[in-house]
Each structure stands twice: as structure tokens, then as C-alpha cells.
Amino acid sequence: MGTPPLATGGRPRPAPAARSAAPSEARLAFKDSAGVGLGFLPLGLAFGALVTQSGLPWWWAALSAAVVFGGSFEFLLIGMVVAAVPLAAIALSAFMVNVRHVFYALSFPLDRVIGRLGKAYSTFAMCDEAYALTTGEGARSWSGRRILWLQLLLHVYWAGSSTVGALLGSRILASVTGLDFALTALFTVLALDAVRDLRGDLPTPALALLSALAARLLFPGQMLPAAFTLFTTALLARHLTSRRKSSHA
């Protein structure tokens, strides 16, 4: 090895610091979000096209995707805006559709996110897909920066594809088929990944399925809130039962 180069005055010049071979948090988050981003693409295109088809200006899709970022609620919001539904009814509908996020907060790793601004944005951008990706077995070692990058990328995917869909308008709906199944396919894949992370804990998806079936039979007009209520009650009962068994052991 050669001697380090001399700086002015005859003193050795410090060697340049070696760059870390580890990938950056943003690059890791991009890899984590790429699959879901592909799922967001047809959904956003369909949403943007639906906005212009409903008579709203194209920028309405971009503004809704950036500010509301409510996924399924945004599709519902289009009809409400066109029909001039009162704000109180819109607020109630938003609460009913997104009340599931209250339960997400119980296990979402918000404690890893640093700073008030970061926590505020992470809370705002906590969509279904971000929750599914950050609460899995492989995400337990993720840092707060990686989680924030993941949520930001998902936000960009949705806002960008919605804007493109609104600009292209009716051309998308006339030339592409299967957009209506994209949301179902995306959630099916996320559900399969979650089941694999359970590592044999099959009672959890079984409880979810039984809760949905019971809500469909007993409360067909209010299936979604009824299913969430039954599932939450079943999880709490199972948790209390397991705690009692462990305390008596």
C-alpha cells in the first residue's frame, strides 16, 4: 500500500471516509413499496378518470388524493360532491368508512417515528397498505425514517396516478378492463402476506371470517361496522382469556 498523500506543511492528508455499502432508508422503502405501488397505479388511474367523468375538474383528483388520501372513501366522495351532500353527512360517512384506523393505531409502529412533524404526517398517511407493510414480521426492525419514506412513497403513488388518470380521462376507461377488480386483488395479496406472517396463528383470520359472516347474516345493512365490532370483541375476549391462563400457569 502506498503512503497517504501529504498536505501542505508535510502533514499526512486524511484518507477519504469509506462510503457505507448499506442501502439508504429511501431505497429500502422504495423496494418495500414497489409491489403496492403497482397496485395503486390502476386504482389511481380509475379514480382520476372517474373524477373527470363525473364532471369535476381534473385538479380535483390531485387535490383529493393529496389532502384527503382516503382511498375507498375518495370514490364515495365523488358522488357526494356531485350531489352537493351536506358537510355533516360527508363527515359522518368519512368517520364510518375510516373508523377502522382507530384500531390500526393500537399496533402501528408510530413510536419509532421521530419528531412531532414526522408523527403528524405518519398519522395522516396511515393507509391500509402502509399498516399491512409496517406491522408484518419482517418490518419489526424498520426504523422510523424507513416507515416515513414508505408512507411518503405510497402517498406519491396514489396522488400521481390519480392526477394522470384525471388528465387522460375517458381514454383510460375506454381502453382498459379490470380496473374494478384491482382493489380486491390488492387487498387479497396483502391479506395472504398477513396470514403467512401469523406463523400458525390461524384463529385470527378465522375470527375475522366468522365475524364477517355473522355481520352479513345478522346486520346486512350495516355489515362493515358490525363486522369490525364483532371482530374487535372477539380479539379482546381472546386476549383476556390468554392473560388469565398465563396468570394461573
C-alpha positions in Angstrom: 0.0 0.0 0.0 1.2 3.5 -0.8 1.8 6.2 1.8 -1.1 8.7 2.3 -0.7 11.9 0.2 0.9 14.8 2.0 -1.0 18.0 2.6 0.6 21.4 2.7 3.1 21.6 5.5 4.2 18.0 5.3 1.3 16.5 7.3 -0.4 13.4 6.1 -3.8 14.2 4.4 -6.6 12.2 5.9 -7.9 9.4 3.8 -11.5 9.9 2.4 -14.1 8.1 4.5 -15.4 4.9 3.0 -18.9 5.1 1.8 -21.3 2.7 3.5 -22.3 -0.2 1.4 -25.7 -0.4 3.2 -28.6 0.9 1.1 -30.3 4.1 2.2 -33.6 4.1 4.0 -35.3 5.7 1.0 -34.1 2.9 -1.3 -35.2 0.2 1.1 -38.6 1.9 1.4 -38.9 2.0 -2.4 -38.3 -1.7 -2.6 -40.8 -2.3 0.1 -43.5 -0.2 -1.5 -42.9 -1.2 -5.2 -45.5 -4.0 -5.2 -48.2 -1.9 -3.5 -47.3 0.9 -5.9 -48.1 -1.2 -8.9 -51.5 -1.9 -7.2 -52.1 1.8 -6.6 -51.5 2.6 -10.3 -54.7 1.1 -11.8 -56.7 2.3 -8.8 -55.4 5.9 -9.1 -56.0 5.9 -12.8 -59.6 4.7 -12.3 -60.2 7.3 -9.6 -58.8 10.2 -11.7 -60.8 9.1 -14.7 -64.0 8.8 -12.6 -63.5 12.3 -11.3 -63.5 13.9 -14.8 -66.3 11.6 -16.0 -68.4 12.9 -13.1 -68.0 16.5 -14.4 -65.4 17.7 -11.9 -62.2 19.4 -13.0 -59.0 17.4 -13.3 -57.3 19.2 -10.4 -60.0 18.0 -8.0 -58.5 14.4 -8.3 -55.0 15.7 -7.5 -56.2 17.8 -4.6 -58.3 15.0 -3.1 -55.5 12.4 -3.4 -53.0 14.8 -1.8 -55.2 16.2 1.0 -57.8 13.5 1.7 -55.8 10.4 0.9 -58.7 8.2 1.9 -58.6 5.5 -0.7 -62.1 3.9 -0.9 -63.7 7.0 0.8 -62.5 9.2 -2.1 -64.5 7.1 -4.6 -67.5 7.6 -2.3 -66.7 11.3 -2.0 -67.0 11.9 -5.8 -70.8 11.1 -5.7 -71.3 13.2 -2.6 -69.6 16.2 -4.1 -71.5 15.9 -7.4 -74.8 15.6 -5.4 -74.0 18.5 -3.1 -74.4 16.4 0.0 -74.2 18.5 3.3 -70.9 18.6 5.0 -72.3 16.9 8.1 -73.3 13.9 6.1 -69.9 13.8 4.4 -68.1 13.9 7.8 -70.3 11.1 9.1 -69.6 9.0 6.1 -65.9 9.6 6.4 -66.0 8.5 10.0 -67.9 5.3 9.2 -65.6 4.3 6.4 -62.3 5.2 8.1 -63.1 4.2 11.7 -61.0 1.1 11.2 -57.9 3.3 11.5 -58.7 3.7 15.2 -57.8 0.0 15.6 -54.8 0.4 13.4 -53.3 2.8 15.9 -53.1 0.0 18.5 -50.3 -1.8 16.7 -48.9 0.7 14.1 -45.3 1.4 15.0 -45.7 5.2 15.4 -43.4 5.2 18.4 -40.4 4.6 16.1 -41.1 7.8 14.1 -39.1 10.7 15.5 -40.3 14.3 15.7 -43.7 15.9 16.0 -43.9 16.7 12.3 -42.9 13.2 11.4 -45.5 11.7 13.8 -48.2 14.0 12.4 -47.5 13.1 8.8 -47.3 9.4 9.7 -50.6 9.5 11.4 -52.2 11.3 8.4 -50.7 8.9 5.8 -51.5 5.7 7.7 -53.5 3.9 5.0 -54.4 0.2 4.9 -51.4 -0.7 2.8 -48.9 1.1 5.0 -50.3 -0.6 8.0 -50.1 -4.0 6.4 -46.5 -3.5 5.3 -45.2 -2.0 8.6 -46.8 -4.4 11.1 -45.6 -7.6 9.5 -42.9 -9.9 10.9 -40.2 -8.6 8.6 -40.9 -4.9 9.5 -40.1 -5.1 13.2 -36.6 -3.9 12.6 -37.5 -1.0 10.4 -36.5 2.5 11.5 -38.8 5.5 11.7 -37.2 7.0 8.7 -37.9 3.9 6.6 -41.5 3.9 7.7 -41.9 7.6 6.8 -40.3 7.1 3.4 -42.6 4.1 2.8 -45.7 6.2 3.6 -44.5 9.2 1.5 -43.9 6.9 -1.5 -47.4 5.4 -1.2 -48.8 8.9 -1.0 -46.9 9.9 -4.1 -48.0 6.7 -6.0 -51.7 7.5 -5.2 -51.6 11.2 -5.9 -49.5 10.8 -9.1 -51.6 8.1 -10.6 -54.8 9.9 -9.7 -53.6 13.0 -11.4 -52.6 11.1 -14.6 -55.9 9.4 -14.6 -57.8 12.7 -14.4 -55.7 14.2 -17.2 -56.2 11.2 -19.5 -59.9 11.0 -18.6 -62.2 8.8 -20.7 -59.3 7.3 -22.7 -58.5 5.0 -19.7 -62.0 3.8 -19.1 -62.5 3.0 -22.8 -59.3 1.1 -23.3 -58.6 -0.7 -20.0 -60.6 -3.5 -18.4 -60.4 -5.0 -15.0 -59.9 -1.8 -13.0 -62.8 -2.5 -10.8 -61.1 -5.7 -9.5 -57.7 -4.0 -8.8 -58.7 -3.0 -5.2 -59.9 -6.5 -4.4 -56.8 -8.1 -5.8 -54.5 -5.7 -3.9 -56.2 -6.5 -0.5 -56.2 -10.2 -1.3 -52.4 -10.2 -1.7 -51.9 -8.1 1.5 -54.2 -10.5 3.4 -52.2 -13.5 2.2 -49.0 -11.9 3.3 -50.5 -11.2 6.7 -51.7 -14.8 7.1 -48.2 -16.1 6.3 -46.7 -13.8 9.0 -49.0 -15.2 11.6 -46.9 -18.4 11.7 -49.7 -20.8 12.6 -51.9 -18.4 14.4 -54.9 -19.4 12.3 -57.6 -18.4 14.9 -57.1 -14.7 13.9 -58.2 -15.0 10.3 -60.8 -17.5 11.4 -62.2 -14.9 13.8 -62.2 -12.3 11.1 -64.1 -14.6 8.7 -66.7 -15.6 11.3 -67.2 -12.0 12.2 -67.8 -11.0 8.6 -70.2 -13.9 8.1 -72.1 -13.2 11.3 -72.4 -9.5 10.4 -73.6 -10.4 6.9 -76.4 -12.6 8.3 -77.4 -10.5 11.3 -76.8 -6.9 10.1 -76.8 -7.0 6.3 -77.4 -3.2 6.1 -74.5 -2.4 8.5 -72.1 -5.2 7.7 -68.8 -3.2 7.9 -69.3 -1.6 11.3 -70.9 -4.8 12.7 -68.0 -7.0 11.4 -65.4 -4.6 13.0 -67.3 -4.6 16.3 -67.6 -8.4 16.4 -64.0 -8.9 15.4 -62.7 -6.4 18.0 -64.9 -8.0 20.7 -63.6 -11.5 19.8 -60.0 -10.3 19.9 -60.4 -8.7 23.3 -62.1 -11.8 24.7 -59.3 -14.0 23.4 -56.7 -11.6 24.8 -58.3 -11.6 28.3 -58.7 -15.4 28.2 -55.0 -15.9 27.3 -53.9 -13.5 30.1 -56.0 -15.4 32.7 -54.5 -18.7 31.5 -50.9 -17.3 31.7 -51.5 -15.9 35.2 -52.8 -19.2 36.5 -50.0 -21.2 35.0 
